[in-house]
Amino acid sequence: MVCSSSCSSDINTDPVQTPRAAVAFTGGKDSVLALHIVSAEFQRICKADSQAKQLVDSFKALNPVVLVSFRPLDQKDDFKAHSQEWTSKIAESLGIPLVVKGVGNVPSYEECYRSAISELARDYQVTKLVTGDIEDIGEGFMDRAVTRTGVDLVRPLWKLPRVLILDMLSQLDIDYVVTLTRLDKLPIPVSEKLVGHVITKDYLIEQFNWYDKNFPTMDLKTTVDLAGEYGEMHSMVTDSPLYKFKVIFQDADKKVYDTKYGSYLYLVPRQIVSIPK
């Protein structure tokens, strides 16, 4: 166990006095990890003797009062990697309200995000927006989206080494499964070993090594981001210290999804269930 009821005396973890924050949230490993790092509640109980604990202590404690899921207005089907049902059950387990904000290209995605963030500031009195971003995939998109909203971006995972992120997930007892892989980056033989499986750093590297040994043309260890930051894989968290109950899938299929952007292997749970801890 990495947590205890005692806390460091130099950290203000009183949720009444800490800044109110919204968390950009899918239920995937990065958003859940970012939530834990900044949460006043988690900073109060976390006692991991590790790099993870040092990083948690380095961030100003926040009071996450709302989770926000940004979803395209023109989405005709559910997110393959992060179903709304699964995300909602995770929010229920965390005991934090979840709101869905639809975004589109009218007048622009940037303006839609800015409007949604302004609504969060107005409705929930938040001054911070926490994201699980690791790299600037959107070329400054989120920095621009928060302008003129009165909300500051907080990115706890920004530019962190991927091995450290995977180690932190393990050290902080955050369990996750891969729910979708991009097949041009992670071909079927290795994707079949990842999708639906509980992931650890050792397991992930083991599967990459296995694939590179048997299919040496890809060299996954140098071409795939271990955290999946470039869309190679997505995940959902099944348990964490802040969960009141586990949220898992029972009985699932795997399907290939072909789009104009590429092909993906994704998990199709037949049931998402809550399990007492």
C-alpha positions as CSV (number, residue, x, y, z in Angstrom):
1,M,0.0,0.0,0.0
2,V,1.2,3.5,-0.8
3,C,-1.3,5.5,1.3
4,S,-1.8,6.4,4.9
5,S,-4.1,8.7,6.9
6,S,-1.3,11.0,8.0
7,C,-0.1,13.9,5.9
8,S,2.8,16.3,5.6
9,S,2.5,19.4,7.7
10,D,3.7,21.8,5.1
11,I,1.0,21.0,2.5
12,N,-2.3,22.8,2.7
13,T,-4.8,20.1,1.8
14,D,-7.9,21.7,3.2
15,P,-10.3,21.5,0.2
16,V,-12.2,24.6,1.5
17,Q,-9.1,26.7,1.2
18,T,-7.5,25.2,-1.9
19,P,-8.3,26.5,-5.5
20,R,-11.3,24.9,-7.2
21,A,-10.4,22.9,-10.3
22,A,-12.0,21.2,-13.2
23,V,-10.4,18.0,-14.6
24,A,-10.4,17.2,-18.3
25,F,-11.5,13.6,-17.9
26,T,-11.9,10.4,-19.9
27,G,-11.3,7.8,-17.2
28,G,-8.0,6.9,-18.9
29,K,-4.7,6.5,-17.1
30,D,-3.4,10.0,-17.8
31,S,-6.5,11.9,-16.6
32,V,-6.9,9.8,-13.5
33,L,-3.2,10.1,-12.7
34,A,-3.3,13.9,-13.1
35,L,-6.3,14.0,-10.9
36,H,-4.5,12.1,-8.1
37,I,-1.4,14.2,-8.3
38,V,-3.2,17.5,-7.7
39,S,-6.0,16.4,-5.5
40,A,-5.9,17.8,-2.0
41,E,-7.6,14.7,-0.7
42,F,-5.0,12.4,-2.3
43,Q,-2.1,14.6,-1.2
44,R,-3.4,14.2,2.4
45,I,-3.3,10.4,2.3
46,C,-0.5,9.6,-0.1
47,K,2.6,8.3,1.7
48,A,4.5,6.6,-1.2
49,D,8.2,6.6,-0.6
50,S,9.1,7.1,-4.2
51,Q,9.5,9.6,-7.1
52,A,5.7,9.5,-7.4
53,K,5.4,10.9,-3.8
54,Q,8.0,13.6,-4.6
55,L,6.0,14.7,-7.7
56,V,2.7,14.7,-5.8
57,D,4.3,16.9,-3.1
58,S,5.7,19.3,-5.7
59,F,2.2,20.3,-6.9
60,K,0.0,22.9,-5.2
61,A,-3.0,21.1,-3.8
62,L,-6.3,21.7,-5.7
63,N,-9.9,20.9,-5.0
64,P,-11.3,19.0,-8.0
65,V,-15.0,19.9,-8.0
66,V,-16.0,18.8,-11.5
67,L,-14.8,16.4,-14.2
68,V,-15.4,17.5,-17.8
69,S,-15.6,15.3,-20.8
70,F,-15.1,17.2,-24.1
71,R,-16.9,15.2,-26.9
72,P,-17.4,16.1,-30.6
73,L,-21.0,17.3,-31.4
74,D,-20.9,15.3,-34.6
75,Q,-19.9,12.1,-32.9
76,K,-22.4,9.6,-34.3
77,D,-21.2,6.8,-32.0
78,D,-19.6,6.5,-28.7
79,F,-15.9,6.9,-28.2
80,K,-14.4,3.5,-28.9
81,A,-11.7,3.9,-26.3
82,H,-13.7,5.7,-23.5
83,S,-17.4,4.8,-23.5
84,Q,-19.7,7.3,-21.8
85,E,-21.1,4.6,-19.6
86,W,-17.6,3.6,-18.3
87,T,-16.5,7.2,-17.8
88,S,-19.7,8.0,-15.9
89,K,-19.3,5.0,-13.6
90,I,-15.7,6.1,-12.8
91,A,-16.9,9.6,-11.9
92,E,-19.5,8.0,-9.6
93,S,-16.8,6.0,-8.0
94,L,-14.7,9.1,-7.5
95,G,-17.7,11.0,-6.1
96,I,-17.1,14.0,-8.4
97,P,-19.8,15.4,-10.8
98,L,-19.1,14.7,-14.5
99,V,-20.3,17.1,-17.2
100,V,-20.1,16.6,-20.9
101,K,-19.3,19.5,-23.1
102,G,-20.0,19.2,-26.8
103,V,-17.5,20.8,-29.1
104,G,-17.5,21.4,-32.8
105,N,-16.0,23.5,-35.6
106,V,-18.7,26.3,-35.5
107,P,-17.5,28.9,-35.1
108,S,-14.3,26.9,-34.4
109,Y,-13.1,24.2,-32.0
110,E,-11.0,26.7,-30.2
111,E,-14.0,29.0,-29.5
112,C,-16.1,26.0,-28.5
113,Y,-13.5,24.9,-26.0
114,R,-13.2,28.4,-24.7
115,S,-16.9,28.8,-24.3
116,A,-17.1,25.4,-22.4
117,I,-14.3,26.4,-20.1
118,S,-15.9,29.8,-19.4
119,E,-19.1,27.9,-18.5
120,L,-17.2,25.7,-16.0
121,A,-15.7,28.8,-14.4
122,R,-19.1,30.4,-14.1
123,D,-21.1,27.3,-13.0
124,Y,-18.5,25.7,-10.7
125,Q,-16.3,28.7,-9.7
126,V,-13.1,26.9,-11.0
127,T,-9.9,28.8,-11.6
128,K,-7.9,25.8,-12.8
129,L,-8.3,23.2,-15.5
130,V,-6.2,20.0,-15.0
131,T,-5.3,17.9,-18.0
132,G,-3.3,14.7,-18.5
133,D,-1.4,16.1,-21.5
134,I,2.2,15.0,-21.7
135,E,3.2,16.6,-25.0
136,D,2.0,19.6,-27.0
137,I,0.1,17.4,-29.5
138,G,-2.3,20.2,-30.4
139,E,0.4,22.8,-31.0
140,G,-0.7,25.1,-28.2
141,F,-4.4,24.5,-28.6
142,M,-5.3,24.2,-24.9
143,D,-3.1,27.2,-24.1
144,R,-5.2,29.3,-26.6
145,A,-8.5,27.7,-25.4
146,V,-8.1,29.0,-21.8
147,T,-7.3,32.6,-22.8
148,R,-9.9,35.1,-21.6
149,T,-11.6,32.5,-19.4
150,G,-10.0,33.3,-16.1
151,V,-8.9,29.6,-15.9
152,D,-5.3,28.5,-15.8
153,L,-4.0,25.2,-17.2
154,V,-2.4,22.7,-14.8
155,R,-0.5,19.8,-16.5
156,P,1.0,17.5,-13.9
157,L,2.4,15.1,-16.5
158,W,3.9,17.6,-18.8
159,K,7.1,16.4,-20.5
160,L,7.6,13.6,-17.9
161,P,9.7,10.6,-19.0
162,R,7.3,7.8,-20.0
163,V,9.0,5.2,-17.8
164,L,8.4,7.5,-14.8
165,I,4.7,7.8,-15.6
166,L,4.3,4.0,-15.8
167,D,6.2,3.7,-12.5
168,M,4.0,6.3,-10.9
169,L,0.9,4.4,-11.9
170,S,2.2,1.3,-10.2
171,Q,3.5,3.1,-7.1
172,L,0.2,4.9,-6.6
173,D,-1.9,1.8,-7.1
174,I,-3.6,3.0,-10.2
175,D,-4.8,0.0,-12.3
176,Y,-5.7,0.3,-15.9
177,V,-6.5,-1.8,-19.0
178,V,-5.8,-0.9,-22.7
179,T,-9.1,-0.3,-24.5
180,L,-7.9,0.6,-28.0
181,T,-4.8,0.4,-30.1
182,R,-3.8,2.0,-33.4
183,L,-2.9,-0.9,-35.7
184,D,-0.4,0.9,-37.9
185,K,1.7,1.5,-34.7
186,L,0.8,-1.7,-32.8
187,P,-0.1,-4.5,-35.3
188,I,-2.6,-7.1,-34.5
189,P,-0.3,-9.7,-33.0
190,V,0.8,-7.3,-30.2
191,S,-2.5,-5.4,-30.0
192,E,-4.2,-8.7,-29.2
193,K,-1.9,-9.0,-26.2
194,L,-2.7,-5.5,-25.0
195,V,-6.3,-4.8,-25.5
196,G,-8.4,-5.9,-22.5
197,H,-5.3,-6.6,-20.5
198,V,-4.2,-5.0,-17.2
199,I,-1.0,-3.1,-18.0
200,T,2.2,-2.6,-16.1
201,K,5.5,-1.2,-17.3
202,D,7.1,-4.7,-17.3
203,Y,4.2,-6.3,-19.1
204,L,4.2,-3.6,-21.8
205,I,7.9,-3.8,-22.4
206,E,7.7,-7.6,-22.4
207,Q,5.2,-7.5,-25.2
208,F,7.2,-5.0,-27.2
209,N,10.3,-7.1,-26.8
210,W,8.3,-10.2,-27.9
211,Y,7.0,-8.5,-31.0
212,D,10.4,-7.0,-32.0
213,K,12.0,-10.4,-31.7
214,N,9.5,-12.0,-33.9
215,F,8.7,-9.1,-36.3
216,P,11.9,-7.0,-36.3
217,T,10.8,-4.6,-39.0
218,M,8.7,-2.4,-36.6
219,D,11.1,-1.9,-33.6
220,L,8.3,-1.0,-31.2
221,K,10.7,0.0,-28.4
222,T,11.9,3.1,-30.4
223,T,8.7,3.9,-32.5
224,V,5.9,3.6,-29.9
225,D,5.4,6.0,-27.0
226,L,5.1,3.9,-23.8
227,A,2.4,6.2,-22.6
228,G,0.5,6.2,-25.9
229,E,0.7,10.0,-26.1
230,Y,0.6,9.9,-29.9
231,G,-2.6,7.8,-30.1
232,E,-0.9,4.4,-30.1
233,M,-3.1,3.1,-27.3
234,H,-5.9,4.3,-25.0
235,S,-7.0,3.0,-21.6
236,M,-9.5,3.0,-18.8
237,V,-8.7,2.9,-15.1
238,T,-10.3,0.1,-13.1
239,D,-9.2,1.0,-9.6
240,S,-7.3,3.8,-7.8
241,P,-6.9,5.0,-4.2
242,L,-9.6,7.7,-4.7
243,Y,-12.2,5.1,-6.1
244,K,-14.9,4.2,-3.7
245,F,-15.4,1.0,-5.7
246,K,-13.7,-0.7,-8.6
247,V,-15.1,-0.2,-12.1
248,I,-14.4,-3.2,-14.4
249,F,-15.7,-4.9,-17.5
250,Q,-17.1,-8.4,-17.7
251,D,-17.1,-10.4,-20.9
252,A,-15.8,-8.5,-23.8
253,D,-15.2,-8.8,-27.5
254,K,-12.5,-7.2,-29.6
255,K,-13.3,-5.6,-32.9
256,V,-11.4,-3.8,-35.6
257,Y,-12.6,-0.3,-36.5
258,D,-11.7,1.1,-39.9
259,T,-11.7,4.9,-40.4
260,K,-10.3,7.4,-42.9
261,Y,-7.6,8.0,-40.3
262,G,-6.6,4.4,-39.9
263,S,-7.6,1.1,-38.3
264,Y,-8.0,0.3,-34.6
265,L,-8.5,-2.7,-32.4
266,Y,-10.9,-1.9,-29.5
267,L,-12.5,-3.5,-26.6
268,V,-16.3,-4.0,-26.6
269,P,-17.4,-4.7,-23.0
270,R,-20.7,-6.5,-22.7
271,Q,-21.1,-5.1,-19.2
272,I,-19.4,-2.4,-17.0
273,V,-19.8,-3.3,-13.4
274,S,-19.0,-1.8,-10.0
275,I,-17.2,-4.1,-7.5
276,P,-16.7,-3.4,-3.8
277,K,-13.1,-2.8,-2.7
